[in-house]
Amino acid sequence: MKTDFDPSASFSAYKTYYWTSTEPTPNDLMNRRITAAVDQWLMAKGWIPAPPALADVAVSVHIATKERYTLQTFYDGWPPGWRFHAWGTAITHVTPFTEGTMVVDLFDAKTKRLVWRGIATDTISSDPQKNAKKIEKAVEKMFKNKFPPATKAG
């Protein structure tokens, strides 16, 4: 999990926000979980949802997935001494998994400039409840101790 921010942004002046994108995935249930998790932490920090015309910050979330593979190789049949050139067999098991990356962006609503970004990457489970817990944990790590960032401007 990583965060980054614009040190010239005045985070102490930001009090309200709105969502620019609420469909980061094709799964509406997961989208609502993501939105709720981010809302929970922004409101815990004292921010209030507002209409776009009145908000200080625009919030956007993006999700990307990528197929990855783990390889496990097992060697069999080597005689005593473990000589590399000795006879034997090697069996490699390939295990596919899906890695997901969630990016939470906060833009200054007036300037449209990115002022904060949180990025979390984890393995996606086939169990939606496990994924919901991973989302909650990832958003918590982004916002609990690293938001709002301490800046000279704010």
ZAROPA-635243 format. One line per field, with one value per atom (N, C-alpha, C, O): residue in three letters; x, y, z; residue number from 1. Coordinates in steps of 0.05 Angstrom, whole numbers. Layout:
<bators>
kemi (ALA	...) $
px (X	...) $
py (Y	...) $
pz (Z	...) $
numi (NUM	...) $
</bators>
This chain:
<bators>
kemi (MET	MET	MET	MET	LYS	LYS	LYS	LYS	THR	THR	THR	THR	ASP	ASP	ASP	ASP	PHE	PHE	PHE	PHE	ASP	ASP	ASP	ASP	PRO	PRO	PRO	PRO	SER	SER	SER	SER	ALA	ALA	ALA	ALA	SER	SER	SER	SER	PHE	PHE	PHE	PHE	SER	SER	SER	SER	ALA	ALA	ALA	ALA	TYR	TYR	TYR	TYR	LYS	LYS	LYS	LYS	THR	THR	THR	THR	TYR	TYR	TYR	TYR	TYR	TYR	TYR	TYR	TRP	TRP	TRP	TRP	THR	THR	THR	THR	SER	SER	SER	SER	THR	THR	THR	THR	GLU	GLU	GLU	GLU	PRO	PRO	PRO	PRO	THR	THR	THR	THR	PRO	PRO	PRO	PRO	ASN	ASN	ASN	ASN	ASP	ASP	ASP	ASP	LEU	LEU	LEU	LEU	MET	MET	MET	MET	ASN	ASN	ASN	ASN	ARG	ARG	ARG	ARG	ARG	ARG	ARG	ARG	ILE	ILE	ILE	ILE	THR	THR	THR	THR	ALA	ALA	ALA	ALA	ALA	ALA	ALA	ALA	VAL	VAL	VAL	VAL	ASP	ASP	ASP	ASP	GLN	GLN	GLN	GLN	TRP	TRP	TRP	TRP	LEU	LEU	LEU	LEU	MET	MET	MET	MET	ALA	ALA	ALA	ALA	LYS	LYS	LYS	LYS	GLY	GLY	GLY	GLY	TRP	TRP	TRP	TRP	ILE	ILE	ILE	ILE	PRO	PRO	PRO	PRO	ALA	ALA	ALA	ALA	PRO	PRO	PRO	PRO	PRO	PRO	PRO	PRO	ALA	ALA	ALA	ALA	LEU	LEU	LEU	LEU	ALA	ALA	ALA	ALA	ASP	ASP	ASP	ASP	VAL	VAL	VAL	VAL	ALA	ALA	ALA	ALA	VAL	VAL	VAL	VAL	SER	SER	SER	SER	VAL	VAL	VAL	VAL	HIS	HIS	HIS	HIS	ILE	ILE	ILE	ILE	ALA	ALA	ALA	ALA	THR	THR	THR	THR	LYS	LYS	LYS	LYS	GLU	GLU	GLU	GLU	ARG	ARG	ARG	ARG	TYR	TYR	TYR	TYR	THR	THR	THR	THR	LEU	LEU	LEU	LEU	GLN	GLN	GLN	GLN	THR	THR	THR	THR	PHE	PHE	PHE	PHE	TYR	TYR	TYR	TYR	ASP	ASP	ASP	ASP	GLY	GLY	GLY	GLY	TRP	TRP	TRP	TRP	PRO	PRO	PRO	PRO	PRO	PRO	PRO	PRO	GLY	GLY	GLY	GLY	TRP	TRP	TRP	TRP	ARG	ARG	ARG	ARG	PHE	PHE	PHE	PHE	HIS	HIS	HIS	HIS	ALA	ALA	ALA	ALA	TRP	TRP	TRP	TRP	GLY	GLY	GLY	GLY	THR	THR	THR	THR	ALA	ALA	ALA	ALA	ILE	ILE	ILE	ILE	THR	THR	THR	THR	HIS	HIS	HIS	HIS	VAL	VAL	VAL	VAL	THR	THR	THR	THR	PRO	PRO	PRO	PRO	PHE	PHE	PHE	PHE	THR	THR	THR	THR	GLU	GLU	GLU	GLU	GLY	GLY	GLY	GLY	THR	THR	THR	THR	MET	MET	MET	MET	VAL	VAL	VAL	VAL	VAL	VAL	VAL	VAL	ASP	ASP	ASP	ASP	LEU	LEU	LEU	LEU	PHE	PHE	PHE	PHE	ASP	ASP	ASP	ASP	ALA	ALA	ALA	ALA	LYS	LYS	LYS	LYS	THR	THR	THR	THR	LYS	LYS	LYS	LYS	ARG	ARG	ARG	ARG	LEU	LEU	LEU	LEU	VAL	VAL	VAL	VAL	TRP	TRP	TRP	TRP	ARG	ARG	ARG	ARG	GLY	GLY	GLY	GLY	ILE	ILE	ILE	ILE	ALA	ALA	ALA	ALA	THR	THR	THR	THR	ASP	ASP	ASP	ASP	THR	THR	THR	THR	ILE	ILE	ILE	ILE	SER	SER	SER	SER	SER	SER	SER	SER	ASP	ASP	ASP	ASP	PRO	PRO	PRO	PRO	GLN	GLN	GLN	GLN	LYS	LYS	LYS	LYS	ASN	ASN	ASN	ASN	ALA	ALA	ALA	ALA	LYS	LYS	LYS	LYS	LYS	LYS	LYS	LYS	ILE	ILE	ILE	ILE	GLU	GLU	GLU	GLU	LYS	LYS	LYS	LYS	ALA	ALA	ALA	ALA	VAL	VAL	VAL	VAL	GLU	GLU	GLU	GLU	LYS	LYS	LYS	LYS	MET	MET	MET	MET	PHE	PHE	PHE	PHE	LYS	LYS	LYS	LYS	ASN	ASN	ASN	ASN	LYS	LYS	LYS	LYS	PHE	PHE	PHE	PHE	PRO	PRO	PRO	PRO	PRO	PRO	PRO	PRO	ALA	ALA	ALA	ALA	THR	THR	THR	THR	LYS	LYS	LYS	LYS	ALA	ALA	ALA	ALA	GLY	GLY	GLY	GLY) $
px (17	0	18	37	11	27	8	-14	18	3	23	47	12	28	10	-15	21	5	21	45	6	17	23	5	49	56	46	45	39	30	-1	-11	-14	-43	-49	-35	-70	-78	-100	-124	-92	-112	-129	-152	-120	-136	-159	-179	-158	-180	-202	-224	-195	-215	-233	-224	-259	-279	-301	-315	-304	-326	-316	-294	-331	-323	-347	-369	-342	-362	-348	-324	-363	-353	-355	-376	-332	-333	-338	-349	-331	-335	-342	-328	-365	-373	-375	-387	-364	-365	-338	-332	-320	-293	-292	-272	-313	-314	-340	-359	-343	-369	-388	-412	-379	-395	-406	-391	-432	-444	-442	-439	-443	-440	-413	-410	-392	-365	-361	-347	-373	-371	-382	-371	-405	-417	-400	-398	-387	-369	-345	-337	-334	-311	-319	-306	-342	-351	-357	-349	-369	-375	-350	-348	-330	-305	-291	-281	-289	-277	-293	-282	-320	-337	-333	-331	-331	-328	-303	-304	-281	-256	-255	-244	-266	-267	-284	-277	-307	-324	-312	-316	-297	-283	-262	-255	-252	-233	-246	-233	-273	-288	-297	-309	-293	-303	-332	-342	-346	-375	-380	-370	-397	-405	-421	-437	-417	-431	-436	-424	-454	-458	-433	-418	-428	-404	-398	-375	-419	-415	-405	-394	-410	-402	-379	-369	-369	-348	-320	-315	-303	-275	-258	-239	-266	-250	-268	-290	-257	-270	-256	-231	-271	-260	-265	-287	-245	-247	-232	-210	-244	-231	-229	-248	-206	-202	-191	-176	-200	-191	-179	-190	-157	-144	-138	-130	-141	-134	-114	-113	-99	-79	-76	-74	-75	-70	-40	-23	-34	-7	-4	-24	20	25	47	66	43	65	75	60	101	114	127	142	122	135	147	133	173	187	197	209	192	201	220	215	242	263	261	257	265	262	285	293	294	312	342	357	350	379	393	383	415	430	444	445	455	470	491	504	496	515	502	515	477	462	477	478	489	503	483	463	487	468	465	443	486	486	475	474	468	459	432	417	425	399	377	382	353	330	309	313	286	265	257	261	247	236	207	201	190	162	156	161	144	137	106	93	96	67	62	75	44	37	10	-9	9	-16	-24	-10	-46	-55	-69	-82	-67	-82	-87	-72	-106	-113	-104	-111	-88	-79	-96	-99	-106	-121	-107	-95	-109	-98	-121	-135	-124	-144	-129	-111	-138	-126	-148	-169	-143	-162	-149	-127	-162	-151	-169	-193	-156	-171	-160	-136	-179	-173	-184	-206	-169	-179	-202	-197	-225	-249	-246	-258	-233	-230	-208	-213	-185	-163	-162	-148	-177	-177	-150	-145	-133	-107	-108	-122	-93	-91	-76	-55	-88	-75	-68	-51	-80	-74	-80	-99	-64	-69	-61	-40	-79	-73	-74	-93	-55	-54	-51	-33	-68	-66	-68	-84	-51	-51	-53	-40	-70	-73	-84	-92	-83	-94	-125	-135	-139	-168	-177	-167	-196	-206	-232	-244	-239	-265	-288	-311	-281	-301	-305	-287	-329	-335	-331	-323	-337	-334	-305	-298	-287	-258	-249	-233	-259	-252	-262	-248	-286	-297	-279	-274	-269	-251	-225	-213	-215	-190	-193	-175	-216	-221	-222	-209	-236	-238	-210	-203	-194	-166	-149	-134	-151	-135	-142	-124	-167	-176	-168	-160	-171	-162	-132	-125	-116	-87	-81	-63	-97	-92	-99	-84	-121	-131	-126	-125	-122	-121	-98	-104	-74	-51	-38	-20	-46	-32	-50	-42	-73	-91	-105	-113	-108	-95	-65	-57	-49	-21	-13	-27	9	19	34	53	25	37	44	33	62	68	45	40	30	7	-17	-35	-19	-43	-35	-53) $
py (-23	0	25	27	43	68	92	89	114	139	160	159	180	203	227	224	251	275	299	298	320	345	361	369	366	381	410	422	420	448	450	472	427	427	434	425	450	458	439	446	416	396	407	397	426	436	452	457	462	477	459	468	434	415	404	393	407	397	381	366	384	370	356	362	335	320	309	308	301	287	265	266	246	224	230	237	228	232	206	206	183	157	137	134	124	105	77	60	72	45	36	32	31	22	-7	-15	-22	-50	-56	-40	-78	-85	-96	-101	-100	-112	-90	-78	-85	-63	-67	-47	-92	-97	-88	-76	-96	-89	-58	-47	-45	-16	-3	16	-12	-1	-5	12	-28	-34	-14	-4	-10	8	36	50	46	73	76	96	56	57	58	73	43	43	70	80	81	108	129	146	128	147	146	167	122	119	133	147	130	142	172	187	181	210	224	245	212	224	222	240	201	198	220	228	230	252	279	300	279	305	316	338	301	310	303	283	319	316	313	329	294	293	318	329	327	351	349	333	366	367	376	392	368	376	406	414	422	451	463	485	449	459	445	453	423	407	418	431	412	420	400	407	375	353	334	328	323	302	276	275	255	229	210	209	195	176	150	152	127	102	86	85	74	57	30	28	9	-19	-31	-28	-44	-59	-87	-90	-106	-134	-145	-136	-164	-176	-205	-212	-223	-251	-255	-245	-269	-275	-305	-319	-314	-342	-347	-332	-367	-376	-402	-418	-406	-430	-444	-432	-470	-486	-510	-526	-513	-534	-554	-546	-579	-600	-619	-626	-625	-642	-670	-672	-690	-718	-735	-730	-754	-774	-768	-782	-747	-741	-761	-766	-772	-790	-774	-749	-788	-774	-756	-762	-733	-714	-690	-669	-692	-670	-656	-632	-672	-661	-650	-663	-625	-612	-627	-628	-639	-653	-681	-696	-690	-717	-721	-702	-747	-754	-747	-746	-743	-737	-723	-717	-718	-704	-679	-678	-661	-636	-633	-636	-627	-623	-594	-587	-579	-551	-549	-556	-539	-533	-504	-487	-497	-469	-464	-478	-444	-437	-408	-389	-405	-378	-364	-377	-338	-322	-295	-287	-280	-253	-233	-235	-214	-192	-168	-161	-154	-130	-106	-108	-83	-58	-38	-34	-25	-5	22	24	42	69	88	90	102	123	149	155	166	192	214	212	235	259	283	288	297	320	345	345	367	392	399	400	405	409	434	436	454	479	478	486	467	467	442	441	421	395	381	362	389	376	354	357	333	311	321	332	317	325	302	305	279	256	230	229	209	184	161	162	142	117	93	91	75	52	27	26	7	-18	-41	-40	-61	-85	-110	-112	-129	-153	-175	-169	-199	-222	-221	-217	-225	-226	-254	-273	-257	-283	-289	-270	-314	-320	-316	-318	-311	-306	-276	-261	-266	-237	-226	-203	-242	-232	-227	-208	-245	-241	-216	-200	-211	-187	-162	-142	-163	-141	-134	-110	-154	-149	-137	-120	-147	-136	-107	-91	-100	-72	-55	-34	-64	-48	-44	-22	-65	-63	-44	-28	-47	-30	0	16	6	34	44	67	27	35	42	62	25	31	57	71	62	87	112	132	111	135	137	160	115	117	135	154	130	145	163	178	161	176	198	209	203	222	238	226	264	280	282	282	285	287	314	334	313	338	353	343	377	393	420	429	434	462	480	499	473	490	485	502	462	455	444	437) $
pz (0	0	0	15	-18	-20	-22	-31	-12	-16	-25	-20	-39	-48	-48	-49	-46	-45	-55	-58	-61	-70	-45	-31	-39	-15	-15	6	-38	-39	-34	-32	-33	-29	0	18	4	31	41	39	52	61	84	87	99	121	111	125	86	74	62	56	58	46	67	88	63	82	69	82	42	28	4	-7	-5	-28	-43	-32	-68	-84	-100	-103	-109	-125	-155	-165	-169	-198	-213	-235	-200	-213	-191	-171	-194	-174	-185	-172	-209	-221	-229	-253	-210	-217	-226	-239	-220	-229	-242	-239	-257	-268	-247	-253	-222	-201	-183	-168	-185	-170	-140	-125	-130	-102	-92	-71	-107	-100	-101	-84	-121	-123	-99	-88	-89	-65	-40	-23	-39	-17	-17	4	-41	-43	-36	-20	-47	-40	-11	1	2	30	47	67	39	54	53	73	29	26	41	55	37	51	81	94	92	121	131	151	116	125	120	137	98	93	115	125	121	141	169	185	174	200	203	225	181	181	181	180	182	184	157	157	136	110	106	117	90	86	57	41	48	20	13	29	-12	-21	-51	-65	-61	-90	-104	-93	-129	-143	-143	-141	-146	-148	-121	-121	-99	-73	-60	-39	-72	-60	-64	-84	-45	-47	-62	-76	-61	-72	-87	-79	-110	-125	-120	-120	-115	-109	-132	-143	-139	-161	-153	-142	-159	-154	-180	-195	-184	-207	-197	-178	-211	-205	-231	-253	-227	-250	-240	-217	-257	-250	-270	-293	-261	-278	-270	-246	-289	-284	-278	-293	-256	-248	-244	-244	-241	-237	-217	-216	-200	-183	-194	-204	-192	-201	-178	-163	-175	-155	-169	-182	-166	-179	-158	-138	-162	-144	-160	-182	-147	-159	-146	-122	-163	-153	-165	-188	-150	-161	-160	-173	-146	-146	-127	-105	-135	-118	-95	-96	-76	-54	-66	-86	-53	-62	-76	-79	-85	-97	-120	-121	-136	-159	-179	-186	-188	-206	-233	-244	-242	-268	-266	-286	-242	-238	-250	-256	-254	-266	-246	-222	-255	-239	-255	-279	-243	-257	-241	-217	-256	-244	-252	-276	-233	-239	-230	-207	-248	-241	-242	-261	-220	-218	-222	-209	-240	-246	-234	-240	-217	-203	-211	-204	-226	-233	-210	-194	-209	-190	-202	-221	-192	-202	-181	-158	-190	-173	-180	-204	-160	-164	-152	-131	-166	-156	-154	-174	-131	-127	-124	-108	-140	-138	-130	-143	-107	-98	-103	-93	-120	-127	-115	-116	-105	-95	-112	-113	-124	-140	-128	-117	-129	-121	-140	-164	-130	-147	-164	-186	-154	-169	-190	-213	-183	-202	-219	-240	-211	-224	-223	-238	-204	-201	-180	-160	-186	-167	-142	-144	-118	-93	-75	-58	-80	-63	-78	-93	-74	-86	-67	-54	-65	-50	-68	-85	-66	-83	-66	-49	-70	-56	-76	-95	-72	-89	-72	-51	-81	-66	-85	-108	-76	-91	-89	-67	-111	-111	-106	-118	-88	-80	-96	-108	-98	-110	-90	-98	-65	-44	-41	-32	-48	-46	-18	-14	3	30	37	51	28	32	18	28	-7	-22	-8	-7	4	18	42	47	56	79	70	83	47	36	28	33	17	10	35	36	55	80	92	101	93	104	87	98	61	43	47	49	47	50	78	81	98	125	126	137	113	112	98	105	77	62	78	78	93	106	136	147	150	180	190	205	182	193	172	179	147	126	113	93	125	113	135	155	132	111	117	141	97	101	113	110	128	139	117	105	111	90	101	121	88	95	89	104	68	60	78	80	91	106	131	147) $
numi (1	1	1	1	2	2	2	2	3	3	3	3	4	4	4	4	5	5	5	5	6	6	6	6	7	7	7	7	8	8	8	8	9	9	9	9	10	10	10	10	11	11	11	11	12	12	12	12	13	13	13	13	14	14	14	14	15	15	15	15	16	16	16	16	17	17	17	17	18	18	18	18	19	19	19	19	20	20	20	20	21	21	21	21	22	22	22	22	23	23	23	23	24	24	24	24	25	25	25	25	26	26	26	26	27	27	27	27	28	28	28	28	29	29	29	29	30	30	30	30	31	31	31	31	32	32	32	32	33	33	33	33	34	34	34	34	35	35	35	35	36	36	36	36	37	37	37	37	38	38	38	38	39	39	39	39	40	40	40	40	41	41	41	41	42	42	42	42	43	43	43	43	44	44	44	44	45	45	45	45	46	46	46	46	47	47	47	47	48	48	48	48	49	49	49	49	50	50	50	50	51	51	51	51	52	52	52	52	53	53	53	53	54	54	54	54	55	55	55	55	56	56	56	56	57	57	57	57	58	58	58	58	59	59	59	59	60	60	60	60	61	61	61	61	62	62	62	62	63	63	63	63	64	64	64	64	65	65	65	65	66	66	66	66	67	67	67	67	68	68	68	68	69	69	69	69	70	70	70	70	71	71	71	71	72	72	72	72	73	73	73	73	74	74	74	74	75	75	75	75	76	76	76	76	77	77	77	77	78	78	78	78	79	79	79	79	80	80	80	80	81	81	81	81	82	82	82	82	83	83	83	83	84	84	84	84	85	85	85	85	86	86	86	86	87	87	87	87	88	88	88	88	89	89	89	89	90	90	90	90	91	91	91	91	92	92	92	92	93	93	93	93	94	94	94	94	95	95	95	95	96	96	96	96	97	97	97	97	98	98	98	98	99	99	99	99	100	100	100	100	101	101	101	101	102	102	102	102	103	103	103	103	104	104	104	104	105	105	105	105	106	106	106	106	107	107	107	107	108	108	108	108	109	109	109	109	110	110	110	110	111	111	111	111	112	112	112	112	113	113	113	113	114	114	114	114	115	115	115	115	116	116	116	116	117	117	117	117	118	118	118	118	119	119	119	119	120	120	120	120	121	121	121	121	122	122	122	122	123	123	123	123	124	124	124	124	125	125	125	125	126	126	126	126	127	127	127	127	128	128	128	128	129	129	129	129	130	130	130	130	131	131	131	131	132	132	132	132	133	133	133	133	134	134	134	134	135	135	135	135	136	136	136	136	137	137	137	137	138	138	138	138	139	139	139	139	140	140	140	140	141	141	141	141	142	142	142	142	143	143	143	143	144	144	144	144	145	145	145	145	146	146	146	146	147	147	147	147	148	148	148	148	149	149	149	149	150	150	150	150	151	151	151	151	152	152	152	152	153	153	153	153	154	154	154	154) $
</bators>
